């Protein structure tokens, strides 16, 4: 991450391969978080477009909620962000850890 650096890129590559800028991110008062929007925010942080603190403040998210998105993307990709499938992907990850 580039959190401690002063340089921030003007754009990063989003989860679907499209360029993401601050203007193309979800609006600050987003309340309906679909998979694509969550993935865009995670990609923005991973690429250094925003810091974790900026994201939490901009979208009024807790650190725990945002890090759960990051873990879901790391473990299962975008499908892991689906709220209706959280238990499925969590169980799948736990089974993989056992073997």
N, C-alpha and C positions, 0 to 999 in steps of 0.2 A: 504494500500500500504506500501511497505517497502522502500520508497525513501530515508528516512533519516537514514536508517540503513546501516551498512557496509556489512552485510551478504547478499549475493545474491545466490539464489538456482542455482544449476547446470542445473536443468531442471524443467519445470512446465508441467501441463497437458493442452494440446491444446484443441481447440474447438470441435474436433472430438474424443477426448479421448486419443490421442496419446501423447507421451512425446515430449516436445519442448525444444530444446537447442539453444544456440546462433548460432550454425552452421546450425541448421535446419530451422531457420527463413528465410524469403525471403531475397534475396541478397540486399545489400545496394543501388544499383542503379536500383531498381525495378521501372518500369514506368507503367506497366499494373497491376492495383490493382483489382484482382478478389475477390469475397466474402471470400474465404478460407484464402487468404493471409492477408486481413484486420483483419479477426477474429483471426488469429494466432498472429498478432502484438498486438491486444487488450488483448488477453490472456496472452501474455508475460509481458505486463505492469501490468495487474491485479495480476499475480503471483509473481511479483517482479524480474523477469528475467532482465528487462530493466526499466529505469525510463522514464517518459514522455519526458523529455529533451533529453535523449539518442535516443529515437525513432524519435523525430522530427529532430534531427541532422543527424542521420544515414540514414533516408529516405527522407530528405529535405521536411518535412511536416510542415504545420503551426499547431500551438496549436489548432486553431479552427477546422481544418480538422480532426485531431486526436480525439478531444473531440466529434465531430459529429459521428465518428465511435463508440466511447464508448456509447454515448446516443442511437444510433441505436441498438446496441447489447443489452443494458439494456432494451429497450422498446420492441423490436421485435425479438431478437435473431439474428442468422446469416441471415435469410431472409431480415431483415431490412437493411442490408448492400448493397443490390442490387441497383445499381444506377438507373436502369430502373423502380424501384418500390418506390423510395423515397417519391413521392407525395402520393401514396396510403397509405404507413405506417404512414406518417405525419398526413394525414386526419383521419386515424383510431385512432391514439393516441389522437388527438384533440377531436374526438367524445367521446372517453372513459373518457376524463377529464371533459366533460360536464355533464355526468350522474353518 
